Amino acid sequence: MIRFTVRALGLWLLAAAFAAAMIDGMKSIAASKPIIGSTLATWTDLAPGALAAFEAWLDRAAGPTTHAFVVEALGLAPAWALFGVLGAGLIAVALPRKDDAVTPH
């Protein structure tokens, strides 16, 4: 059941990556130049309250050094790339092991 949930979350993240790539593509076509939105800018546009809550939680839980790393490193990454890598990673982790595969007898 946990593997199913992790795989479903991975698929949702891949769908979010696809949506973010489409948004960047539409903005690029409209501007007639490449536009790549960062994760931080996308999150600010979609849910500024959730971003503030996440930053406050991260600052309390991990400290200001980790908060600076996450905001600078991951926040500046393109949203489609970050969501795509996280989604693919979760799907890869949740793949069935060879021991779980059903073998015909």
N, C-alpha and C positions, 0 to 999 in steps of 0.2 A: 504494500500500500504506500509506503514511503517512497519507493522507487517511482511509482506512478505519479505521485505528487511532485517530485523533483523533475520528472520528465515533462509534466504539464507546465510547471513554472518555466522550464527551459524553452518550451514552445511559445509561451506567452512572451518571453524576452526576445525570441527570434522574430515574432510578429511585431513587437515594438521596434526592433532594429529595422525591419522592412519599412514600417511607417515612417521612422525618422529619416531613412534614406530617401523615401518618396518626397517628404517635406523639403529636404535639402535640394532634391532634384527640381522640384517646382520653383523654389526660391531662386535657384541657379538659372532656370529658364527665364523667369521673369526679370532677373537682373542682367541677363546676358553675360554673366561671368560666374565662375564657380563660387558657391556659398556653402560652407560646411559649418553647421551649428554645433557648438560644444554641448556637452552633457549639462553643464551648469546653466547655460543660457536656455536650453530646452526645458529643464526642470523649473527654472524661474518663470518661463512663459506659461507652463502647464499648471503648476501647483506651488506658488510661492510660499504658502503657509506650511506645506509639507517639507519644503526645503529648509525653512527656518527651524522647524521641529527636529528634522534629521541632524542639522548642524549643531543644535543645542544638545541633543542626545549624544552625538559623537564627541563633543567637547567634554561632556561629563564622563562618558564611559572610557574614552581612550586618551584624553588629554589634548592640550593644544598642539603638540608636535604632530600627532597622528592626524588631527583635524586639518592642519596646514598641508600635510602630504596628500590627504584624500581630496581636498578642495583643489589644490594646485595640479596634481598629477591626473587624477581621474576626472575632475571637473572640466579640464581643458580638452579632454579626448572627445572625438566626435561621438555623438550619441549613438549613431548606428553601429559604430565599431565596438563601443563598450557593451551595448546590449547584445550584439551578435556574438562576441567572445564569451560573455557570461552565459548566454542561452546555449551555445554550442557546448560549453564546458559542463553545464548541468545535464544536458542530454547525454553527453559522453559518460559522465559519472553514473547515470542511472541506467545504462545499457545492461541487459541481462548478462550474467557471468556464464561461462561455458558449463559450469556445474548446474546452473538453473535450466539450461536448454533441455528440451524434451527430445530424447533419442528414440527412434523407432526400434522395436525389438522383433 
